[in-house]
Amino acid sequence: MTTKTSKQKVFTLLVEVGRNKGDGLPNEATGGALMCYASGIDEAEAVRETVAILKQADLAPLDVSGYGTLEERLSEGHDISDEEKALMQRALDENSVIVAQMTPFFDDD
């Protein structure tokens, strides 16, 4: 009996977004940042899927920073909570993108 192993991995991505009509950000916000967990064969695929889904949600992705897989982050000494690990596992199980946190940006004026 052979067990099929998934080639999917979950990547931690930080996505900066600009403004777009219907984006759900506060009216005074100039943009925002989203912490996402996205599944993919590699980071490039995870980024493409994340950008596509955010565009469908009327967000305007400007820049994506990758922070690697759970294993890579742990090897770099990142402190990762059980809640964060559970969201990563959910992204893997559902082969999806999970937006874990959205932080709006405001002008300092």
C-alpha positions in Angstrom: 0.0 0.0 0.0 1.5 3.3 -1.0 0.6 6.6 0.7 0.2 9.6 -1.5 2.1 12.5 0.1 1.1 16.0 -0.8 3.7 18.2 -2.5 1.8 21.2 -1.2 3.5 23.3 1.5 2.1 26.4 3.4 4.0 29.7 3.0 3.7 32.7 5.2 3.2 35.8 3.1 2.9 39.5 4.0 0.9 41.3 1.4 0.8 45.1 1.2 -2.4 46.5 -0.4 -3.4 49.8 -1.8 -6.9 51.2 -1.9 -9.7 49.9 -4.1 -13.4 50.6 -4.1 -15.1 48.0 -1.8 -11.9 46.7 -0.3 -13.3 46.7 3.3 -10.5 48.9 4.7 -11.6 51.9 6.9 -12.4 55.0 4.9 -9.4 57.0 6.3 -6.9 54.2 5.5 -4.3 54.7 2.8 -3.8 50.9 2.4 -2.9 48.0 4.5 -1.0 44.8 5.2 -2.3 41.3 5.3 -0.6 38.3 6.9 -1.6 35.3 4.9 -0.9 31.5 4.9 -1.1 30.1 1.4 -0.6 26.6 0.1 1.3 25.8 -3.0 3.9 23.5 -4.6 6.4 26.4 -4.2 6.4 30.0 -2.9 5.8 31.4 -6.4 2.5 29.4 -6.8 1.4 30.4 -3.3 2.0 34.1 -4.2 0.1 33.8 -7.5 -2.9 32.2 -5.8 -2.9 34.7 -3.0 -2.7 37.7 -5.3 -5.5 36.3 -7.5 -7.8 35.7 -4.5 -7.2 39.1 -3.0 -8.0 40.7 -6.4 -11.3 38.8 -6.4 -12.0 40.2 -3.0 -11.6 43.8 -4.4 -8.2 44.3 -2.7 -5.3 45.9 -4.6 -2.1 43.9 -3.9 1.0 46.0 -4.3 3.8 43.9 -2.9 4.3 40.4 -1.4 7.0 39.4 1.0 7.6 35.7 1.6 8.7 34.4 5.0 8.9 30.7 4.1 7.3 27.5 5.3 6.7 26.5 9.0 9.9 24.4 9.0 11.9 27.3 7.5 10.6 29.8 10.0 11.2 27.5 12.9 14.8 26.9 11.8 15.3 30.6 11.7 14.1 30.9 15.3 10.7 32.4 14.8 8.2 32.0 17.7 5.1 30.5 16.2 2.0 30.1 18.3 -0.3 27.1 18.2 -3.1 29.3 16.8 -0.7 30.3 13.9 0.2 26.6 13.3 -3.5 25.7 13.3 -4.2 28.3 10.6 -1.3 27.0 8.5 -2.6 23.5 8.8 -6.1 24.7 7.7 -4.5 26.3 4.6 -2.9 23.0 3.8 -6.0 20.9 4.5 -8.2 23.2 2.4 -5.5 23.9 -0.2 -6.4 27.6 0.3 -5.3 31.0 1.3 -6.0 32.1 4.9 -5.9 35.8 5.8 -4.8 35.7 9.4 -4.6 39.4 10.0 -5.4 42.7 8.3 -3.7 45.9 9.4 -4.9 49.2 7.9 -2.3 52.0 7.2 -3.1 55.6 8.0 -1.3 58.9 7.1 0.5 60.4 10.1 -0.9 63.9 9.4 
